[in-house]
Amino acid sequence: MCLPVNTKKSPKQHKNKTAEDIIVAILELEDYLNLCPSLLELDAGFVAYNSDGVVTRATFSCVDGYHLNTNEIIECASGVWQDQAPTCVCEAQSIPEHGNMTLSEDLMVATFTCDLGYILVGSSNSVCQSDGTGWNNVPPSCKLCADIPAIESGSGLLSTDGLQTTVTFQFLLVALIQHNVG
């Protein structure tokens, strides 16, 4: 684990010093305590630190198949990081032909649906694994539904929930009424 490097010396112990010496010691202590706190290591990625003595920079990178969800570099001054550390998220999965994909706000869950007239073959959800192994499922495909036969004296109404297409048949009832006059 890489940690910010403290290049400053710890404050010296002062015994029987003047007020000026005590003020210098307090300033040294404040300077010593202004270190940037360590950031957590990235799942599926790395962080490297460097400092010019005033500003500490954390540079983030991800393993193959992942990318950062925000800035690659964040800075810390006076002991405070100026931004949140990024996370590594999976590269986007392919969108199935005749289908759609939506990603969760954190980019870690992909949900797949198919267009009207198609059924989903495979899993409708895929989760980006934070351990560097990628998506937990392969992208699904969308398969064309079988032809719907023509219906005499009726019709078929197609609908989809994104996973499957259904057809609702409507038939016209024709009745022949014969009346004999006697």
C-alpha distance (Angstrom), angle and dihedral (degrees) to the residues before:
residue distance angle dihedral
M1 . . .
C2 3.79 . .
L3 3.77 115.7 .
P4 3.81 131.5 -172.5
V5 3.76 108.3 -87.1
N6 3.78 116.7 -123.3
T7 3.77 105.6 -145.2
K8 3.79 92.0 171.9
K9 3.74 121.9 95.6
S10 3.77 119.9 -118.6
P11 3.79 115.0 -102.6
K12 3.76 114.6 -85.0
Q13 3.75 121.8 -115.1
H14 3.83 109.9 -106.9
K15 3.79 122.1 -157.6
N16 3.79 124.6 178.3
K17 3.81 93.5 -6.5
T18 3.80 130.5 154.2
A19 3.81 123.9 -101.7
E20 3.81 88.6 -99.7
D21 3.81 90.6 53.9
I22 3.80 90.2 49.6
I23 3.83 91.5 50.7
V24 3.81 89.6 51.0
A25 3.81 89.2 49.3
I26 3.82 91.0 50.5
L27 3.81 90.9 49.8
E28 3.81 90.1 49.3
L29 3.79 89.6 50.0
E30 3.83 92.2 49.9
D31 3.80 89.4 48.5
Y32 3.80 90.2 49.3
L33 3.82 92.7 49.5
N34 3.84 93.2 50.7
L35 3.80 91.2 81.0
C36 3.77 116.0 134.5
P37 3.79 113.1 -108.2
S38 3.79 116.6 -116.2
L39 3.78 117.1 -98.0
L40 3.77 121.6 -134.6
E41 3.78 116.1 -99.1
L42 3.79 114.8 -102.0
D43 3.77 120.4 -108.4
A44 3.82 104.4 -125.5
G45 3.80 91.4 7.9
F46 3.78 151.7 57.7
V47 3.80 140.2 -114.6
A48 3.81 126.3 -154.3
Y49 3.81 125.0 -170.4
N50 3.79 132.1 -150.0
S51 3.77 132.2 168.6
D52 3.79 138.3 -167.4
G53 3.82 89.8 -158.0
V54 3.80 93.5 -96.3
V55 3.79 104.8 48.5
T56 3.78 125.7 32.8
R57 3.80 117.6 -153.9
A58 3.79 126.4 -157.9
T59 3.81 114.5 -158.3
F60 3.79 116.6 -162.1
S61 3.80 131.0 -158.9
C62 3.81 136.1 171.0
V63 3.80 135.8 -138.4
D64 3.82 119.0 -103.5
G65 3.80 113.2 -67.8
Y66 3.83 92.9 31.9
H67 3.79 135.5 82.6
L68 3.81 135.6 -168.4
N69 3.79 117.2 -93.8
T70 3.84 93.0 -147.4
N71 3.81 140.6 5.4
E72 3.79 121.0 -14.2
I73 3.84 93.9 -142.8
I74 3.79 130.3 40.9
E75 3.79 126.3 -179.2
C76 3.77 134.9 -142.3
A77 3.80 125.9 -157.0
S78 3.79 128.5 171.7
G79 3.79 90.3 6.0
V80 3.82 96.0 -57.6
W81 3.80 127.2 109.0
Q82 3.82 109.4 -135.1
D83 3.83 94.5 -143.7
Q84 3.79 142.8 14.3
A85 3.80 118.0 -85.6
P86 3.81 112.7 -102.8
T87 3.78 125.3 -121.4
C88 3.79 130.1 -135.8
V89 3.79 114.2 -114.2
C90 3.80 129.7 -174.8
E91 3.78 120.6 -93.4
A92 3.80 109.8 -100.7
Q93 3.77 118.2 -82.4
S94 3.77 120.0 -127.0
I95 3.78 118.4 -93.2
P96 3.79 111.9 -121.6
E97 3.80 116.6 -113.7
H98 3.83 107.8 -100.5
G99 3.81 89.0 16.2
N100 3.78 145.5 85.1
M101 3.79 138.0 -130.0
T102 3.80 128.8 -154.6
L103 3.80 124.5 -169.1
S104 3.78 126.2 -146.8
E105 3.80 117.3 -114.4
D106 3.82 91.4 -99.7
L107 3.86 90.2 48.4
M108 3.80 91.0 -124.3
V109 3.85 100.8 109.7
A110 3.81 125.7 53.4
T111 3.82 118.8 -164.5
F112 3.80 119.9 -163.6
T113 3.81 131.0 -156.8
C114 3.82 135.0 172.2
D115 3.78 132.4 -131.0
L116 3.79 123.1 -105.2
G117 3.80 109.8 -72.2
Y118 3.83 94.2 31.8
I119 3.80 135.7 89.9
L120 3.80 126.3 -146.2
V121 3.81 115.5 -112.6
G122 3.81 110.0 -163.1
S123 3.79 133.8 13.3
S124 3.81 119.7 -23.7
N125 3.84 91.8 -148.6
S126 3.78 133.9 47.1
V127 3.82 125.4 -174.7
C128 3.81 124.6 -151.4
Q129 3.80 105.8 -127.7
S130 3.81 113.0 -133.6
D131 3.82 92.5 -148.7
G132 3.82 94.5 75.7
T133 3.82 97.3 -100.6
G134 3.83 94.4 112.2
W135 3.80 127.8 -136.4
N136 3.80 117.9 -1.1
N137 3.85 92.8 -137.2
V138 3.78 136.3 35.7
P139 3.80 114.7 -115.5
P140 3.80 112.8 -87.5
S141 3.80 126.3 -126.8
C142 3.78 132.6 -132.1
K143 3.81 116.5 -125.0
L144 3.78 123.3 -158.3
C145 3.79 112.7 -113.3
A146 3.78 118.1 -118.0
D147 3.78 116.1 -91.4
I148 3.75 113.8 -83.7
P149 3.78 111.2 -130.4
A150 3.79 119.6 -122.4
I151 3.77 113.2 -99.1
E152 3.77 123.1 -144.0
S153 3.78 114.5 -139.5
G154 3.81 92.8 7.5
S155 3.78 148.2 47.6
G156 3.77 142.3 -129.3
L157 3.82 124.3 -126.3
L158 3.83 116.8 -154.0
S159 3.81 121.6 -148.3
T160 3.80 134.3 166.8
D161 3.77 138.4 -160.7
G162 3.82 89.2 -163.1
L163 3.78 92.5 -99.4
Q164 3.77 100.8 62.5
T165 3.76 138.3 6.9
T166 3.78 118.5 -130.6
V167 3.76 130.6 -167.7
T168 3.78 123.5 -146.8
F169 3.77 114.2 -159.1
Q170 3.77 121.3 -145.3
F171 3.79 118.2 -166.2
L172 3.74 128.7 -164.5
L173 3.76 112.3 -132.5
V174 3.73 111.0 -139.2
A175 3.73 117.8 -170.8
L176 3.75 127.5 -174.4
I177 3.76 112.6 -147.2
Q178 3.73 118.1 -167.5
H179 3.72 121.6 -167.4
N180 3.70 122.5 -167.2
V181 3.76 118.2 -149.8
G182 3.64 109.9 -148.4
